[in-house]
Amino acid sequence: MKDFPGTILFTSHDHEFTQTVANRIVEITPNGFIDKLMSYDEYIESDKVAQQKEALYA
């Protein structure tokens, strides 16, 4: 999948799979979405993302 030149949209509960494959994270929330070009670990550790989540889930 990493060598595929197109776009792959997937959802997963597997942390290792997501960290290995994803380079863009899109989280759909009740009040909008968050779209970041970063690894999954960067996404879950980001203070900026945490602030966005707090606002969108309020």
mmCIF file of the N, C-alpha and C atoms, coordinates in Angstrom:
data_MODEL
# 
_entry.id   MODEL 
# 
loop_
_atom_site.group_PDB 
_atom_site.id 
_atom_site.type_symbol 
_atom_site.label_atom_id 
_atom_site.label_alt_id 
_atom_site.label_comp_id 
_atom_site.label_asym_id 
_atom_site.label_entity_id 
_atom_site.label_seq_id 
_atom_site.pdbx_PDB_ins_code 
_atom_site.Cartn_x 
_atom_site.Cartn_y 
_atom_site.Cartn_z 
_atom_site.occupancy 
_atom_site.B_iso_or_equiv 
_atom_site.pdbx_formal_charge 
_atom_site.auth_seq_id 
_atom_site.auth_comp_id 
_atom_site.auth_asym_id 
_atom_site.auth_atom_id 
_atom_site.pdbx_PDB_model_num 
ATOM 1   N N  . MET A 1 1  ? 0.819   -1.199 0.000  1.00 0.00 ? 1  MET A N  1 
ATOM 2   C CA . MET A 1 1  ? 0.000   0.000  0.000  1.00 0.00 ? 1  MET A CA 1 
ATOM 3   C C  . MET A 1 1  ? 0.864   1.265  0.000  1.00 0.00 ? 1  MET A C  1 
ATOM 4   N N  . LYS A 1 2  ? 2.008   1.209  0.669  1.00 0.00 ? 2  LYS A N  1 
ATOM 5   C CA . LYS A 1 2  ? 2.844   2.408  0.739  1.00 0.00 ? 2  LYS A CA 1 
ATOM 6   C C  . LYS A 1 2  ? 3.363   2.829  -0.633 1.00 0.00 ? 2  LYS A C  1 
ATOM 7   N N  . ASP A 1 3  ? 3.485   1.892  -1.571 1.00 0.00 ? 3  ASP A N  1 
ATOM 8   C CA . ASP A 1 3  ? 3.989   2.221  -2.904 1.00 0.00 ? 3  ASP A CA 1 
ATOM 9   C C  . ASP A 1 3  ? 2.884   2.593  -3.889 1.00 0.00 ? 3  ASP A C  1 
ATOM 10  N N  . PHE A 1 4  ? 1.637   2.474  -3.484 1.00 0.00 ? 4  PHE A N  1 
ATOM 11  C CA . PHE A 1 4  ? 0.512   2.819  -4.357 1.00 0.00 ? 4  PHE A CA 1 
ATOM 12  C C  . PHE A 1 4  ? 0.501   4.327  -4.594 1.00 0.00 ? 4  PHE A C  1 
ATOM 13  N N  . PRO A 1 5  ? 0.474   4.784  -5.854 1.00 0.00 ? 5  PRO A N  1 
ATOM 14  C CA . PRO A 1 5  ? 0.575   6.213  -6.142 1.00 0.00 ? 5  PRO A CA 1 
ATOM 15  C C  . PRO A 1 5  ? -0.715  7.002  -5.877 1.00 0.00 ? 5  PRO A C  1 
ATOM 16  N N  . GLY A 1 6  ? -1.824  6.312  -5.656 1.00 0.00 ? 6  GLY A N  1 
ATOM 17  C CA . GLY A 1 6  ? -3.095  7.003  -5.457 1.00 0.00 ? 6  GLY A CA 1 
ATOM 18  C C  . GLY A 1 6  ? -3.417  7.207  -3.988 1.00 0.00 ? 6  GLY A C  1 
ATOM 19  N N  . THR A 1 7  ? -4.656  7.520  -3.742 1.00 0.00 ? 7  THR A N  1 
ATOM 20  C CA . THR A 1 7  ? -5.145  7.756  -2.385 1.00 0.00 ? 7  THR A CA 1 
ATOM 21  C C  . THR A 1 7  ? -5.849  6.519  -1.864 1.00 0.00 ? 7  THR A C  1 
ATOM 22  N N  . ILE A 1 8  ? -5.604  6.184  -0.606 1.00 0.00 ? 8  ILE A N  1 
ATOM 23  C CA . ILE A 1 8  ? -6.298  5.088  0.055  1.00 0.00 ? 8  ILE A CA 1 
ATOM 24  C C  . ILE A 1 8  ? -6.979  5.661  1.288  1.00 0.00 ? 8  ILE A C  1 
ATOM 25  N N  . LEU A 1 9  ? -8.262  5.471  1.386  1.00 0.00 ? 9  LEU A N  1 
ATOM 26  C CA . LEU A 1 9  ? -9.026  5.925  2.548  1.00 0.00 ? 9  LEU A CA 1 
ATOM 27  C C  . LEU A 1 9  ? -9.333  4.691  3.388  1.00 0.00 ? 9  LEU A C  1 
ATOM 28  N N  . PHE A 1 10 ? -8.910  4.714  4.662  1.00 0.00 ? 10 PHE A N  1 
ATOM 29  C CA . PHE A 1 10 ? -9.178  3.560  5.514  1.00 0.00 ? 10 PHE A CA 1 
ATOM 30  C C  . PHE A 1 10 ? -9.481  4.032  6.926  1.00 0.00 ? 10 PHE A C  1 
ATOM 31  N N  . THR A 1 11 ? -10.128 3.166  7.665  1.00 0.00 ? 11 THR A N  1 
ATOM 32  C CA . THR A 1 11 ? -10.344 3.380  9.091  1.00 0.00 ? 11 THR A CA 1 
ATOM 33  C C  . THR A 1 11 ? -9.812  2.153  9.812  1.00 0.00 ? 11 THR A C  1 
ATOM 34  N N  . SER A 1 12 ? -9.211  2.374  10.972 1.00 0.00 ? 12 SER A N  1 
ATOM 35  C CA . SER A 1 12 ? -8.599  1.255  11.668 1.00 0.00 ? 12 SER A CA 1 
ATOM 36  C C  . SER A 1 12 ? -8.510  1.536  13.157 1.00 0.00 ? 12 SER A C  1 
ATOM 37  N N  . HIS A 1 13 ? -8.590  0.481  13.942 1.00 0.00 ? 13 HIS A N  1 
ATOM 38  C CA . HIS A 1 13 ? -8.343  0.563  15.376 1.00 0.00 ? 13 HIS A CA 1 
ATOM 39  C C  . HIS A 1 13 ? -6.946  0.045  15.695 1.00 0.00 ? 13 HIS A C  1 
ATOM 40  N N  . ASP A 1 14 ? -6.195  -0.324 14.679 1.00 0.00 ? 14 ASP A N  1 
ATOM 41  C CA . ASP A 1 14 ? -4.860  -0.891 14.845 1.00 0.00 ? 14 ASP A CA 1 
ATOM 42  C C  . ASP A 1 14 ? -3.825  0.240  14.808 1.00 0.00 ? 14 ASP A C  1 
ATOM 43  N N  . HIS A 1 15 ? -3.289  0.566  15.969 1.00 0.00 ? 15 HIS A N  1 
ATOM 44  C CA . HIS A 1 15 ? -2.335  1.669  16.089 1.00 0.00 ? 15 HIS A CA 1 
ATOM 45  C C  . HIS A 1 15 ? -1.110  1.457  15.192 1.00 0.00 ? 15 HIS A C  1 
ATOM 46  N N  . GLU A 1 16 ? -0.519  0.286  15.245 1.00 0.00 ? 16 GLU A N  1 
ATOM 47  C CA . GLU A 1 16 ? 0.694   0.029  14.471 1.00 0.00 ? 16 GLU A CA 1 
ATOM 48  C C  . GLU A 1 16 ? 0.435   0.145  12.962 1.00 0.00 ? 16 GLU A C  1 
ATOM 49  N N  . PHE A 1 17 ? -0.683  -0.378 12.511 1.00 0.00 ? 17 PHE A N  1 
ATOM 50  C CA . PHE A 1 17 ? -1.038  -0.273 11.087 1.00 0.00 ? 17 PHE A CA 1 
ATOM 51  C C  . PHE A 1 17 ? -1.191  1.194  10.683 1.00 0.00 ? 17 PHE A C  1 
ATOM 52  N N  . THR A 1 18 ? -1.933  1.947  11.473 1.00 0.00 ? 18 THR A N  1 
ATOM 53  C CA . THR A 1 18 ? -2.157  3.357  11.154 1.00 0.00 ? 18 THR A CA 1 
ATOM 54  C C  . THR A 1 18 ? -0.845  4.136  11.169 1.00 0.00 ? 18 THR A C  1 
ATOM 55  N N  . GLN A 1 19 ? -0.014  3.903  12.171 1.00 0.00 ? 19 GLN A N  1 
ATOM 56  C CA . GLN A 1 19 ? 1.270   4.599  12.265 1.00 0.00 ? 19 GLN A CA 1 
ATOM 57  C C  . GLN A 1 19 ? 2.172   4.248  11.086 1.00 0.00 ? 19 GLN A C  1 
ATOM 58  N N  . THR A 1 20 ? 2.124   3.027  10.627 1.00 0.00 ? 20 THR A N  1 
ATOM 59  C CA . THR A 1 20 ? 2.994   2.571  9.544  1.00 0.00 ? 20 THR A CA 1 
ATOM 60  C C  . THR A 1 20 ? 2.529   3.076  8.183  1.00 0.00 ? 20 THR A C  1 
ATOM 61  N N  . VAL A 1 21 ? 1.237   3.126  7.951  1.00 0.00 ? 21 VAL A N  1 
ATOM 62  C CA . VAL A 1 21 ? 0.707   3.405  6.616  1.00 0.00 ? 21 VAL A CA 1 
ATOM 63  C C  . VAL A 1 21 ? 0.303   4.861  6.410  1.00 0.00 ? 21 VAL A C  1 
ATOM 64  N N  . ALA A 1 22 ? -0.306  5.472  7.404  1.00 0.00 ? 22 ALA A N  1 
ATOM 65  C CA . ALA A 1 22 ? -0.906  6.799  7.207  1.00 0.00 ? 22 ALA A CA 1 
ATOM 66  C C  . ALA A 1 22 ? 0.128   7.919  7.241  1.00 0.00 ? 22 ALA A C  1 
ATOM 67  N N  . ASN A 1 23 ? -0.042  8.895  6.345  1.00 0.00 ? 23 ASN A N  1 
ATOM 68  C CA . ASN A 1 23 ? 0.750   10.118 6.390  1.00 0.00 ? 23 ASN A CA 1 
ATOM 69  C C  . ASN A 1 23 ? -0.145  11.352 6.440  1.00 0.00 ? 23 ASN A C  1 
ATOM 70  N N  . ARG A 1 24 ? -1.445  11.106 6.497  1.00 0.00 ? 24 ARG A N  1 
ATOM 71  C CA . ARG A 1 24 ? -2.427  12.180 6.634  1.00 0.00 ? 24 ARG A CA 1 
ATOM 72  C C  . ARG A 1 24 ? -3.565  11.638 7.492  1.00 0.00 ? 24 ARG A C  1 
ATOM 73  N N  . ILE A 1 25 ? -3.958  12.396 8.501  1.00 0.00 ? 25 ILE A N  1 
ATOM 74  C CA . ILE A 1 25 ? -5.020  11.979 9.406  1.00 0.00 ? 25 ILE A CA 1 
ATOM 75  C C  . ILE A 1 25 ? -6.193  12.935 9.245  1.00 0.00 ? 25 ILE A C  1 
ATOM 76  N N  . VAL A 1 26 ? -7.372  12.388 9.020  1.00 0.00 ? 26 VAL A N  1 
ATOM 77  C CA . VAL A 1 26 ? -8.606  13.181 8.962  1.00 0.00 ? 26 VAL A CA 1 
ATOM 78  C C  . VAL A 1 26 ? -9.540  12.621 10.022 1.00 0.00 ? 26 VAL A C  1 
ATOM 79  N N  . GLU A 1 27 ? -9.899  13.452 10.997 1.00 0.00 ? 27 GLU A N  1 
ATOM 80  C CA . GLU A 1 27 ? -10.820 13.041 12.052 1.00 0.00 ? 27 GLU A CA 1 
ATOM 81  C C  . GLU A 1 27 ? -12.123 13.809 11.867 1.00 0.00 ? 27 GLU A C  1 
ATOM 82  N N  . ILE A 1 28 ? -13.210 13.077 11.724 1.00 0.00 ? 28 ILE A N  1 
ATOM 83  C CA . ILE A 1 28 ? -14.529 13.679 11.561 1.00 0.00 ? 28 ILE A CA 1 
ATOM 84  C C  . ILE A 1 28 ? -15.171 13.763 12.940 1.00 0.00 ? 28 ILE A C  1 
ATOM 85  N N  . THR A 1 29 ? -15.583 14.969 13.325 1.00 0.00 ? 29 THR A N  1 
ATOM 86  C CA . THR A 1 29 ? -16.174 15.207 14.641 1.00 0.00 ? 29 THR A CA 1 
ATOM 87  C C  . THR A 1 29 ? -17.620 15.659 14.473 1.00 0.00 ? 29 THR A C  1 
ATOM 88  N N  . PRO A 1 30 ? -18.386 15.753 15.561 1.00 0.00 ? 30 PRO A N  1 
ATOM 89  C CA . PRO A 1 30 ? -19.775 16.217 15.450 1.00 0.00 ? 30 PRO A CA 1 
ATOM 90  C C  . PRO A 1 30 ? -19.899 17.655 14.919 1.00 0.00 ? 30 PRO A C  1 
ATOM 91  N N  . ASN A 1 31 ? -18.834 18.444 15.068 1.00 0.00 ? 31 ASN A N  1 
ATOM 92  C CA . ASN A 1 31 ? -18.919 19.861 14.701 1.00 0.00 ? 31 ASN A CA 1 
ATOM 93  C C  . ASN A 1 31 ? -17.904 20.282 13.647 1.00 0.00 ? 31 ASN A C  1 
ATOM 94  N N  . GLY A 1 32 ? -17.398 19.352 12.879 1.00 0.00 ? 32 GLY A N  1 
ATOM 95  C CA . GLY A 1 32 ? -16.430 19.681 11.842 1.00 0.00 ? 32 GLY A CA 1 
ATOM 96  C C  . GLY A 1 32 ? -15.417 18.562 11.686 1.00 0.00 ? 32 GLY A C  1 
ATOM 97  N N  . PHE A 1 33 ? -14.239 18.914 11.182 1.00 0.00 ? 33 PHE A N  1 
ATOM 98  C CA . PHE A 1 33 ? -13.216 17.890 10.988 1.00 0.00 ? 33 PHE A CA 1 
ATOM 99  C C  . PHE A 1 33 ? -11.838 18.488 11.219 1.00 0.00 ? 33 PHE A C  1 
ATOM 100 N N  . ILE A 1 34 ? -10.877 17.606 11.469 1.00 0.00 ? 34 ILE A N  1 
ATOM 101 C CA . ILE A 1 34 ? -9.476  17.968 11.613 1.00 0.00 ? 34 ILE A CA 1 
ATOM 102 C C  . ILE A 1 34 ? -8.723  17.218 10.521 1.00 0.00 ? 34 ILE A C  1 
ATOM 103 N N  . ASP A 1 35 ? -7.901  17.910 9.772  1.00 0.00 ? 35 ASP A N  1 
ATOM 104 C CA . ASP A 1 35 ? -7.173  17.329 8.641  1.00 0.00 ? 35 ASP A CA 1 
ATOM 105 C C  . ASP A 1 35 ? -5.706  17.716 8.781  1.00 0.00 ? 35 ASP A C  1 
ATOM 106 N N  . LYS A 1 36 ? -4.843  16.735 9.045  1.00 0.00 ? 36 LYS A N  1 
ATOM 107 C CA . LYS A 1 36 ? -3.424  17.015 9.280  1.00 0.00 ? 36 LYS A CA 1 
ATOM 108 C C  . LYS A 1 36 ? -2.535  16.090 8.456  1.00 0.00 ? 36 LYS A C  1 
ATOM 109 N N  . LEU A 1 37 ? -1.490  16.661 7.859  1.00 0.00 ? 37 LEU A N  1 
ATOM 110 C CA . LEU A 1 37 ? -0.466  15.888 7.163  1.00 0.00 ? 37 LEU A CA 1 
ATOM 111 C C  . LEU A 1 37 ? 0.639   15.578 8.168  1.00 0.00 ? 37 LEU A C  1 
ATOM 112 N N  . MET A 1 38 ? 0.491   14.456 8.848  1.00 0.00 ? 38 MET A N  1 
ATOM 113 C CA . MET A 1 38 ? 1.470   14.019 9.846  1.00 0.00 ? 38 MET A CA 1 
ATOM 114 C C  . MET A 1 38 ? 1.206   12.565 10.163 1.00 0.00 ? 38 MET A C  1 
ATOM 115 N N  . SER A 1 39 ? 2.144   11.956 10.855 1.00 0.00 ? 39 SER A N  1 
ATOM 116 C CA . SER A 1 39 ? 1.952   10.562 11.250 1.00 0.00 ? 39 SER A CA 1 
ATOM 117 C C  . SER A 1 39 ? 0.901   10.492 12.358 1.00 0.00 ? 39 SER A C  1 
ATOM 118 N N  . TYR A 1 40 ? 0.406   9.292  12.612 1.00 0.00 ? 40 TYR A N  1 
ATOM 119 C CA . TYR A 1 40 ? -0.604  9.119  13.656 1.00 0.00 ? 40 TYR A CA 1 
ATOM 120 C C  . TYR A 1 40 ? -0.050  9.462  15.035 1.00 0.00 ? 40 TYR A C  1 
ATOM 121 N N  . ASP A 1 41 ? 1.172   9.045  15.333 1.00 0.00 ? 41 ASP A N  1 
ATOM 122 C CA . ASP A 1 41 ? 1.773   9.367  16.626 1.00 0.00 ? 41 ASP A CA 1 
ATOM 123 C C  . ASP A 1 41 ? 1.933   10.872 16.797 1.00 0.00 ? 41 ASP A C  1 
ATOM 124 N N  . GLU A 1 42 ? 2.359   11.569 15.748 1.00 0.00 ? 42 GLU A N  1 
ATOM 125 C CA . GLU A 1 42 ? 2.459   13.036 15.816 1.00 0.00 ? 42 GLU A CA 1 
ATOM 126 C C  . GLU A 1 42 ? 1.093   13.644 16.081 1.00 0.00 ? 42 GLU A C  1 
ATOM 127 N N  . TYR A 1 43 ? 0.078   13.085 15.430 1.00 0.00 ? 43 TYR A N  1 
ATOM 128 C CA . TYR A 1 43 ? -1.291  13.587 15.580 1.00 0.00 ? 43 TYR A CA 1 
ATOM 129 C C  . TYR A 1 43 ? -1.777  13.453 17.018 1.00 0.00 ? 43 TYR A C  1 
ATOM 130 N N  . ILE A 1 44 ? -1.611  12.285 17.623 1.00 0.00 ? 44 ILE A N  1 
ATOM 131 C CA . ILE A 1 44 ? -2.148  12.085 18.968 1.00 0.00 ? 44 ILE A CA 1 
ATOM 132 C C  . ILE A 1 44 ? -1.316  12.796 20.038 1.00 0.00 ? 44 ILE A C  1 
ATOM 133 N N  . GLU A 1 45 ? -0.077  13.183 19.718 1.00 0.00 ? 45 GLU A N  1 
ATOM 134 C CA . GLU A 1 45 ? 0.778   13.886 20.667 1.00 0.00 ? 45 GLU A CA 1 
ATOM 135 C C  . GLU A 1 45 ? 0.743   15.402 20.505 1.00 0.00 ? 45 GLU A C  1 
ATOM 136 N N  . SER A 1 46 ? 0.094   15.908 19.470 1.00 0.00 ? 46 SER A N  1 
ATOM 137 C CA . SER A 1 46 ? 0.098   17.332 19.157 1.00 0.00 ? 46 SER A CA 1 
ATOM 138 C C  . SER A 1 46 ? -0.803  18.141 20.095 1.00 0.00 ? 46 SER A C  1 
ATOM 139 N N  . ASP A 1 47 ? -0.235  19.162 20.713 1.00 0.00 ? 47 ASP A N  1 
ATOM 140 C CA . ASP A 1 47 ? -1.017  20.065 21.562 1.00 0.00 ? 47 ASP A CA 1 
ATOM 141 C C  . ASP A 1 47 ? -2.014  20.873 20.731 1.00 0.00 ? 47 ASP A C  1 
ATOM 142 N N  . LYS A 1 48 ? -1.614  21.263 19.532 1.00 0.00 ? 48 LYS A N  1 
ATOM 143 C CA . LYS A 1 48 ? -2.503  22.024 18.644 1.00 0.00 ? 48 LYS A CA 1 
ATOM 144 C C  . LYS A 1 48 ? -3.726  21.194 18.263 1.00 0.00 ? 48 LYS A C  1 
ATOM 145 N N  . VAL A 1 49 ? -3.510  19.933 17.946 1.00 0.00 ? 49 VAL A N  1 
ATOM 146 C CA . VAL A 1 49 ? -4.622  19.034 17.615 1.00 0.00 ? 49 VAL A CA 1 
ATOM 147 C C  . VAL A 1 49 ? -5.526  18.860 18.831 1.00 0.00 ? 49 VAL A C  1 
ATOM 148 N N  . ALA A 1 50 ? -4.955  18.721 20.006 1.00 0.00 ? 50 ALA A N  1 
ATOM 149 C CA . ALA A 1 50 ? -5.747  18.569 21.232 1.00 0.00 ? 50 ALA A CA 1 
ATOM 150 C C  . ALA A 1 50 ? -6.657  19.779 21.440 1.00 0.00 ? 50 ALA A C  1 
ATOM 151 N N  . GLN A 1 51 ? -6.161  20.962 21.161 1.00 0.00 ? 51 GLN A N  1 
ATOM 152 C CA . GLN A 1 51 ? -6.978  22.177 21.279 1.00 0.00 ? 51 GLN A CA 1 
ATOM 153 C C  . GLN A 1 51 ? -8.107  22.172 20.258 1.00 0.00 ? 51 GLN A C  1 
ATOM 154 N N  . GLN A 1 52 ? -7.799  21.755 19.028 1.00 0.00 ? 52 GLN A N  1 
ATOM 155 C CA . GLN A 1 52 ? -8.826  21.685 17.994 1.00 0.00 ? 52 GLN A CA 1 
ATOM 156 C C  . GLN A 1 52 ? -9.905  20.669 18.383 1.00 0.00 ? 52 GLN A C  1 
ATOM 157 N N  . LYS A 1 53 ? -9.483  19.515 18.904 1.00 0.00 ? 53 LYS A N  1 
ATOM 158 C CA . LYS A 1 53 ? -10.444 18.484 19.327 1.00 0.00 ? 53 LYS A CA 1 
ATOM 159 C C  . LYS A 1 53 ? -11.357 19.022 20.426 1.00 0.00 ? 53 LYS A C  1 
ATOM 160 N N  . GLU A 1 54 ? -10.764 19.709 21.388 1.00 0.00 ? 54 GLU A N  1 
ATOM 161 C CA . GLU A 1 54 ? -11.546 20.260 22.489 1.00 0.00 ? 54 GLU A CA 1 
ATOM 162 C C  . GLU A 1 54 ? -12.630 21.200 21.959 1.00 0.00 ? 54 GLU A C  1 
ATOM 163 N N  . ALA A 1 55 ? -12.289 22.037 21.009 1.00 0.00 ? 55 ALA A N  1 
ATOM 164 C CA . ALA A 1 55 ? -13.250 22.971 20.439 1.00 0.00 ? 55 ALA A CA 1 
ATOM 165 C C  . ALA A 1 55 ? -14.318 22.262 19.615 1.00 0.00 ? 55 ALA A C  1 
ATOM 166 N N  . LEU A 1 56 ? -13.929 21.237 18.853 1.00 0.00 ? 56 LEU A N  1 
ATOM 167 C CA . LEU A 1 56 ? -14.874 20.571 17.967 1.00 0.00 ? 56 LEU A CA 1 
ATOM 168 C C  . LEU A 1 56 ? -15.774 19.549 18.678 1.00 0.00 ? 56 LEU A C  1 
ATOM 169 N N  . TYR A 1 57 ? -15.357 19.077 19.834 1.00 0.00 ? 57 TYR A N  1 
ATOM 170 C CA . TYR A 1 57 ? -16.172 18.115 20.566 1.00 0.00 ? 57 TYR A CA 1 
ATOM 171 C C  . TYR A 1 57 ? -16.991 18.774 21.681 1.00 0.00 ? 57 TYR A C  1 
ATOM 172 N N  . ALA A 1 58 ? -16.851 20.091 21.831 1.00 0.00 ? 58 ALA A N  1 
ATOM 173 C CA . ALA A 1 58 ? -17.582 20.822 22.886 1.00 0.00 ? 58 ALA A CA 1 
ATOM 174 C C  . ALA A 1 58 ? -19.056 20.959 22.555 1.00 0.00 ? 58 ALA A C  1 
# 
